[in-house]
């Protein structure tokens, strides 16, 4: 199949392998700082470089140095040489500069350069209002007004710039989100999908997806599945499934009408009566209103777009009238015994095409469900213990290192991961109105094929209560959702809550569900005794290992 998605870098950046001469790689493009660049590369002989160079450390140094520069200085520096021009405009320099000026709120306009320049001039205008010189104030005011007419247009340098890291970042912004999926076989193209069969979807005008088949297993898509059938066939055996006919009846789904932009255009119907529709929503490390976020999502061209992931949306949005928790998941939600002190458990999730979530295991060993309201999502899932290639969790699972962007993982690790976990991994696409069930302990990766809005919730059920108790006892430092990121909370308070959270939860369960909790604790004690007798690893939970000192993750 012909490749049609590649486009040259607009600044004239190419991978190092495209350089025809050694001089193209060793030419000083950063003035006197080029000495450091060559130091990172090593010596150069008369004909070729002694060993394959790496510029990662040098580029990190440049970014660190630029973090101390004001926006106007960065603009001046970008005009001094083609090297600086390419690096500043192809890296996160302007994004970094903006975050230093306005870390708590983002009002994105066009590009990160336009956004940073706009914020800089507005900040200068605010400072100038206190200046005694009226002429000075007027000049700054005119500059602030001009910024609304400013639009950056990239210019390709006449002398090509060769850099692998910057070129890969560009590749990750243009890589199709369905990359590596195989075309559907001809006899499958018109067939309906069934559990275990290749999942197929139509190609759209932008080429975001095509009819395909994956070498991984397909997640079953079921309509009319009863709560009892769900628990017996999927929740208890800890297997993923897609429910296709539940979220389509929600008012939230009907208000959005399948359009991502309606998150902003229909916001009056989504927020509580009398509540402000300009409430800042958590978007990773910053905040935006739904209107500003929709604008960002539609205008950005980031390698990894910022994702809206807000746990407090229920205080401003009328969630009681927008959706109801499906009966499949509502019967058991045992963290509710803690009342308002329960860990965070529900989020509104929104993001543009190419956005999503890198590989992770849901917090506190909970089950989860994700209801897709607009757009389509590509899911990749691996069961407990099957760590995806390119993913590096710490021993206590408190941190997980993954590639910078979702596209980077698809580009560099997908093939190896499929080869390694082909018999146990799953891959599918969730359509608007689908609800994905994510079993506890499963690694999962989600990338938006289209601009998407979703609701997701985590819960503890009878089927995974014992696993959650093991986690809370053994992995205290990895317990999350207890306001550990709140501005007014201290590390000592978080440490103390984590240290006693298992006992806190167990005590509340004994009050509300005494028989169930007694049975779970009895089963755990028997399991521990059997472990001590057999002196061998427990295989009941591949992700957990029961040792003499308690429960630890077994990677």
RAGIMO-V514567 format. One record per residue. N is the residue number from 1. RES is the residue in three letters. PHI is phi as a letter, one per 40 degrees, with the letter a starting at -180 (none if undefined). Layout:
N_RES_PHI ; N_RES_PHI
This chain:
1_UNK_none ; 2_UNK_c ; 3_UNK_c ; 4_UNK_b ; 5_UNK_c ; 6_UNK_c ; 7_UNK_b ; 8_UNK_c ; 9_UNK_c ; 10_UNK_c ; 11_UNK_c ; 12_UNK_g ; 13_UNK_c ; 14_UNK_b ; 15_UNK_c ; 16_UNK_c ; 17_UNK_c ; 18_UNK_c ; 19_UNK_c ; 20_UNK_c ; 21_UNK_b ; 22_UNK_c ; 23_UNK_c ; 24_UNK_c ; 25_UNK_c ; 26_UNK_b ; 27_UNK_c ; 28_UNK_c ; 29_UNK_b ; 30_UNK_b ; 31_UNK_g ; 32_UNK_c ; 33_UNK_c ; 34_UNK_c ; 35_UNK_d ; 36_UNK_c ; 37_UNK_c ; 38_UNK_c ; 39_UNK_c ; 40_UNK_c ; 41_UNK_c ; 42_UNK_g ; 43_UNK_c ; 44_UNK_b ; 45_UNK_c ; 46_UNK_c ; 47_UNK_b ; 48_UNK_b ; 49_UNK_c ; 50_UNK_c ; 51_UNK_a ; 52_UNK_c ; 53_UNK_c ; 54_UNK_b ; 55_UNK_b ; 56_UNK_d ; 57_UNK_c ; 58_UNK_c ; 59_UNK_c ; 60_UNK_c ; 61_UNK_c ; 62_UNK_c ; 63_UNK_c ; 64_UNK_c ; 65_UNK_c ; 66_UNK_c ; 67_UNK_c ; 68_UNK_c ; 69_UNK_c ; 70_UNK_c ; 71_UNK_c ; 72_UNK_c ; 73_UNK_c ; 74_UNK_c ; 75_UNK_c ; 76_UNK_c ; 77_UNK_c ; 78_UNK_c ; 79_UNK_c ; 80_UNK_c ; 81_UNK_a ; 82_UNK_c ; 83_UNK_c ; 84_UNK_c ; 85_UNK_c ; 86_UNK_c ; 87_UNK_c ; 88_UNK_c ; 89_UNK_c ; 90_UNK_c ; 91_UNK_b ; 92_UNK_c ; 93_UNK_d ; 94_UNK_c ; 95_UNK_c ; 96_UNK_c ; 97_UNK_c ; 98_UNK_c ; 99_UNK_c ; 100_UNK_c ; 101_UNK_c ; 102_UNK_a ; 103_UNK_c ; 104_UNK_c ; 105_UNK_a ; 106_UNK_b ; 107_UNK_b ; 108_UNK_c ; 109_UNK_b ; 110_UNK_g ; 111_UNK_a ; 112_UNK_c ; 113_UNK_c ; 114_UNK_c ; 115_UNK_c ; 116_UNK_c ; 117_UNK_c ; 118_UNK_d ; 119_UNK_c ; 120_UNK_c ; 121_UNK_c ; 122_UNK_c ; 123_UNK_c ; 124_UNK_c ; 125_UNK_c ; 126_UNK_c ; 127_UNK_c ; 128_UNK_c ; 129_UNK_c ; 130_UNK_c ; 131_UNK_c ; 132_UNK_c ; 133_UNK_c ; 134_UNK_c ; 135_UNK_c ; 136_UNK_c ; 137_UNK_c ; 138_UNK_c ; 139_UNK_c ; 140_UNK_c ; 141_UNK_c ; 142_UNK_c ; 143_UNK_c ; 144_UNK_c ; 145_UNK_c ; 146_UNK_c ; 147_UNK_c ; 148_UNK_c ; 149_UNK_b ; 150_UNK_c ; 151_UNK_a ; 152_UNK_c ; 153_UNK_b ; 154_UNK_c ; 155_UNK_b ; 156_UNK_c ; 157_UNK_c ; 158_UNK_c ; 159_UNK_b ; 160_UNK_d ; 161_UNK_b ; 162_UNK_b ; 163_UNK_a ; 164_UNK_c ; 165_UNK_c ; 166_UNK_c ; 167_UNK_c ; 168_UNK_c ; 169_UNK_c ; 170_UNK_c ; 171_UNK_d ; 172_UNK_c ; 173_UNK_c ; 174_UNK_b ; 175_UNK_c ; 176_UNK_c ; 177_UNK_c ; 178_UNK_c ; 179_UNK_d ; 180_UNK_g ; 181_UNK_c ; 182_UNK_c ; 183_UNK_c ; 184_UNK_c ; 185_UNK_c ; 186_UNK_d ; 187_UNK_c ; 188_UNK_c ; 189_UNK_d ; 190_UNK_b ; 191_UNK_c ; 192_UNK_c ; 193_UNK_c ; 194_UNK_b ; 195_UNK_d ; 196_UNK_g ; 197_UNK_c ; 198_UNK_c ; 199_UNK_c ; 200_UNK_b ; 201_UNK_a ; 202_UNK_c ; 203_UNK_c ; 204_UNK_b ; 205_UNK_c ; 206_UNK_c ; 207_UNK_g ; 208_UNK_c ; 209_UNK_a ; 210_UNK_a ; 211_UNK_d ; 212_UNK_a ; 213_UNK_b ; 214_UNK_b ; 215_UNK_c ; 216_UNK_c ; 217_UNK_c ; 218_UNK_c ; 219_UNK_c ; 220_UNK_d ; 221_UNK_b ; 222_UNK_b ; 223_UNK_b ; 224_UNK_g ; 225_UNK_c ; 226_UNK_c ; 227_UNK_d ; 228_UNK_c ; 229_UNK_c ; 230_UNK_c ; 231_UNK_c ; 232_UNK_c ; 233_UNK_c ; 234_UNK_b ; 235_UNK_c ; 236_UNK_c ; 237_UNK_c ; 238_UNK_g ; 239_UNK_b ; 240_UNK_c ; 241_UNK_a ; 242_UNK_b ; 243_UNK_c ; 244_UNK_b ; 245_UNK_b ; 246_UNK_b ; 247_UNK_c ; 248_UNK_c ; 249_UNK_c ; 250_UNK_c ; 251_UNK_d ; 252_UNK_d ; 253_UNK_c ; 254_UNK_c ; 255_UNK_c ; 256_UNK_c ; 257_UNK_f ; 258_UNK_g ; 259_UNK_b ; 260_UNK_d ; 261_UNK_c ; 262_UNK_c ; 263_UNK_d ; 264_UNK_c ; 265_UNK_c ; 266_UNK_b ; 267_UNK_c ; 268_UNK_c ; 269_UNK_c ; 270_UNK_c ; 271_UNK_c ; 272_UNK_c ; 273_UNK_d ; 274_UNK_g ; 275_UNK_c ; 276_UNK_c ; 277_UNK_c ; 278_UNK_b ; 279_UNK_c ; 280_UNK_c ; 281_UNK_b ; 282_UNK_c ; 283_UNK_b ; 284_UNK_f ; 285_UNK_c ; 286_UNK_b ; 287_UNK_b ; 288_UNK_a ; 289_UNK_c ; 290_UNK_c ; 291_UNK_c ; 292_UNK_c ; 293_UNK_c ; 294_UNK_c ; 295_UNK_c ; 296_UNK_d ; 297_UNK_d ; 298_UNK_c ; 299_UNK_b ; 300_UNK_c ; 301_UNK_b ; 302_UNK_c ; 303_UNK_c ; 304_UNK_b ; 305_UNK_c ; 306_UNK_c ; 307_UNK_b ; 308_UNK_c ; 309_UNK_a ; 310_UNK_b ; 311_UNK_c ; 312_UNK_b ; 313_UNK_c ; 314_UNK_c ; 315_UNK_c ; 316_UNK_b ; 317_UNK_c ; 318_UNK_c ; 319_UNK_c ; 320_UNK_c ; 321_UNK_c ; 322_UNK_c ; 323_UNK_a ; 324_UNK_b ; 325_UNK_c ; 326_UNK_d ; 327_UNK_d ; 328_UNK_d ; 329_UNK_b ; 330_UNK_c ; 331_UNK_c ; 332_UNK_b ; 333_UNK_a ; 334_UNK_c ; 335_UNK_c ; 336_UNK_c ; 337_UNK_c ; 338_UNK_c ; 339_UNK_g ; 340_UNK_c ; 341_UNK_c ; 342_UNK_c ; 343_UNK_c ; 344_UNK_d ; 345_UNK_a ; 346_UNK_b ; 347_UNK_a ; 348_UNK_c ; 349_UNK_b ; 350_UNK_a ; 351_UNK_a ; 352_UNK_c ; 353_UNK_d ; 354_UNK_g ; 355_UNK_c ; 356_UNK_i ; 357_UNK_b ; 358_UNK_c ; 359_UNK_d ; 360_UNK_a ; 361_UNK_b ; 362_UNK_c ; 363_UNK_c ; 364_UNK_f ; 365_UNK_g ; 366_UNK_c ; 367_UNK_c ; 368_UNK_a ; 369_UNK_b ; 370_UNK_b ; 371_UNK_c ; 372_UNK_c ; 373_UNK_b ; 374_UNK_b ; 375_UNK_g ; 376_UNK_b ; 377_UNK_b ; 378_UNK_c ; 379_UNK_b ; 380_UNK_b ; 381_UNK_b ; 382_UNK_b ; 383_UNK_c ; 384_UNK_d ; 385_UNK_g ; 386_UNK_c ; 387_UNK_c ; 388_UNK_c ; 389_UNK_c ; 390_UNK_g ; 391_UNK_b ; 392_UNK_b ; 393_UNK_c ; 394_UNK_c ; 395_UNK_d ; 396_UNK_c ; 397_UNK_g ; 398_UNK_c ; 399_UNK_b ; 400_UNK_b ; 401_UNK_c ; 402_UNK_b ; 403_UNK_d ; 404_UNK_d ; 405_UNK_b ; 406_UNK_c ; 407_UNK_c ; 408_UNK_c ; 409_UNK_c ; 410_UNK_c ; 411_UNK_c ; 412_UNK_b ; 413_UNK_b ; 414_UNK_d ; 415_UNK_d ; 416_UNK_c ; 417_UNK_c ; 418_UNK_c ; 419_UNK_c ; 420_UNK_c ; 421_UNK_b ; 422_UNK_c ; 423_UNK_c ; 424_UNK_b ; 425_UNK_c ; 426_UNK_b ; 427_UNK_a ; 428_UNK_a ; 429_UNK_b ; 430_UNK_c ; 431_UNK_c ; 432_UNK_d ; 433_UNK_g ; 434_UNK_c ; 435_UNK_b ; 436_UNK_c ; 437_UNK_c ; 438_UNK_b ; 439_UNK_c ; 440_UNK_c ; 441_UNK_g ; 442_UNK_c ; 443_UNK_c ; 444_UNK_a ; 445_UNK_b ; 446_UNK_b ; 447_UNK_b ; 448_UNK_c ; 449_UNK_c ; 450_UNK_a ; 451_UNK_d ; 452_UNK_b ; 453_UNK_b ; 454_UNK_a ; 455_UNK_b ; 456_UNK_b ; 457_UNK_b ; 458_UNK_b ; 459_UNK_a ; 460_UNK_b ; 461_UNK_b ; 462_UNK_c ; 463_UNK_c ; 464_UNK_b ; 465_UNK_c ; 466_UNK_c ; 467_UNK_c ; 468_UNK_c ; 469_UNK_c ; 470_UNK_d ; 471_UNK_c ; 472_UNK_c ; 473_UNK_c ; 474_UNK_c ; 475_UNK_b ; 476_UNK_d ; 477_UNK_c ; 478_UNK_b ; 479_UNK_c ; 480_UNK_b ; 481_UNK_g ; 482_UNK_b ; 483_UNK_g ; 484_UNK_c ; 485_UNK_b ; 486_UNK_c ; 487_UNK_c ; 488_UNK_c ; 489_UNK_b ; 490_UNK_c ; 491_UNK_c ; 492_UNK_c ; 493_UNK_c ; 494_UNK_c ; 495_UNK_c ; 496_UNK_c ; 497_UNK_c ; 498_UNK_c ; 499_UNK_c ; 500_UNK_b ; 501_UNK_c ; 502_UNK_d ; 503_UNK_c ; 504_UNK_c ; 505_UNK_c ; 506_UNK_c ; 507_UNK_c ; 508_UNK_c ; 509_UNK_c ; 510_UNK_c ; 511_UNK_c ; 512_UNK_c ; 513_UNK_b ; 514_UNK_c ; 515_UNK_c ; 516_UNK_c ; 517_UNK_c ; 518_UNK_c ; 519_UNK_c ; 520_UNK_c ; 521_UNK_c ; 522_UNK_c ; 523_UNK_c ; 524_UNK_c ; 525_UNK_c ; 526_UNK_c ; 527_UNK_c ; 528_UNK_c ; 529_UNK_c ; 530_UNK_c ; 531_UNK_c ; 532_UNK_c ; 533_UNK_c ; 534_UNK_c ; 535_UNK_f ; 536_UNK_a ; 537_UNK_c ; 538_UNK_c ; 539_UNK_b ; 540_UNK_c ; 541_UNK_b ; 542_UNK_d ; 543_UNK_c ; 544_UNK_b ; 545_UNK_b ; 546_UNK_c ; 547_UNK_b ; 548_UNK_c ; 549_UNK_c ; 550_UNK_h ; 551_UNK_c ; 552_UNK_b ; 553_UNK_c ; 554_UNK_b ; 555_UNK_b
